[in-house]
Amino acid sequence: MDLRLLDSSGTLSRPIYSYERMDKVGKESIIVWPYKLIHNINKTNQWGETVLEYELYNIETDPGERASLLNEKPITRRALLDMLEEARRKNAPETTHPPPTTIPPDLKKRLQAIGY
């Protein structure tokens, strides 16, 4: 499958953003050909601590995503991080919070009586 979205001049017409979540682990990525930046959300390290981990690949020369270029390409990394943040803002689900619930005094007393 060719991930390039080319315009009539043969260049990438726009970045590709993706987000996926399975159980407690989430992953988002952005592709600007030939680079792909991956953000592993809520990944746990060997001590059980939650860490944010980024990976950067040239998917034209490394389609198997075996050698991260994160430290070798700081300018590309920064540009893709900025694009990822922008895509995240544009694609974030709208959240509306329900108004706070008022607990009737008699119910509040009964709940407190049983330890709530």
C-alpha positions in Angstrom: 0.0 0.0 0.0 1.4 3.4 -1.0 1.0 5.9 1.9 1.9 8.9 -0.2 -0.9 11.4 -0.9 0.5 13.2 -3.9 -0.7 16.3 -5.6 -0.4 17.0 -9.3 3.2 18.1 -8.9 4.1 14.8 -7.3 4.6 16.1 -3.8 2.8 15.1 -0.6 -0.4 17.1 -0.5 -0.9 17.0 3.3 0.4 15.2 6.4 -1.3 12.0 7.4 -2.4 11.7 11.1 -3.5 8.6 12.8 -4.5 7.7 16.4 -5.3 4.3 17.8 -6.0 3.1 21.3 -6.0 -0.4 22.7 -6.7 -1.1 26.4 -4.5 1.4 28.3 -2.0 1.9 25.5 -2.4 4.6 22.8 -0.4 5.5 19.7 -0.5 8.4 17.4 1.6 9.2 14.3 2.1 11.7 11.6 3.5 11.0 8.2 5.1 13.6 6.0 6.7 11.6 3.2 9.2 10.0 3.7 9.2 10.5 7.5 6.9 9.0 10.1 6.8 10.3 13.7 5.2 7.9 16.2 4.1 8.9 19.7 3.6 6.0 22.0 1.2 7.2 24.7 1.2 5.8 28.2 3.9 3.3 27.4 5.2 1.7 30.6 8.9 1.3 31.2 10.6 -1.6 33.0 9.9 0.1 36.4 6.2 0.4 35.8 6.5 4.2 35.2 4.5 5.8 32.4 6.7 7.4 29.8 6.1 9.2 26.6 8.2 7.7 23.8 8.7 9.1 20.3 10.1 7.3 17.3 11.1 8.7 13.9 11.5 6.7 10.7 12.3 7.2 7.1 9.6 4.8 5.8 10.9 5.0 2.2 14.3 3.6 3.2 13.2 1.8 6.3 9.6 0.5 5.7 9.9 -2.0 8.5 10.6 0.8 11.0 13.7 -0.8 12.5 16.1 2.2 13.0 14.7 5.3 14.7 16.2 8.5 13.5 14.9 10.5 16.4 18.3 11.8 17.5 19.9 12.0 14.1 17.2 14.3 12.6 16.5 17.0 15.2 15.1 19.5 12.7 12.8 16.9 11.1 11.8 15.7 14.6 10.8 19.3 15.7 8.9 20.0 12.5 6.9 16.7 12.8 6.3 17.3 16.5 4.8 20.6 15.7 2.6 19.1 13.0 1.6 16.3 15.3 0.4 18.8 18.0 -1.5 20.7 15.4 -3.2 17.6 14.0 -4.0 16.5 17.6 -5.7 19.9 18.2 -7.7 19.6 15.0 -8.7 16.0 15.6 -9.4 16.1 19.3 -12.9 14.9 20.1 -15.1 17.6 21.5 -15.7 17.0 25.2 -18.6 18.5 27.1 -18.8 18.0 30.8 -22.2 17.6 32.4 -23.1 20.1 35.0 -22.2 19.2 38.5 -24.8 17.1 40.3 -26.4 18.5 43.4 -26.9 15.7 45.9 -30.1 16.2 48.0 -29.2 16.7 51.7 -31.1 13.5 52.8 -29.2 11.4 50.3 -25.9 13.0 51.3 -26.5 12.1 55.0 -27.4 8.5 54.0 -24.2 8.2 51.9 -22.0 9.6 54.6 -23.6 7.2 57.1 -22.3 4.3 55.0 -18.8 5.7 54.5 -19.1 7.8 51.3 
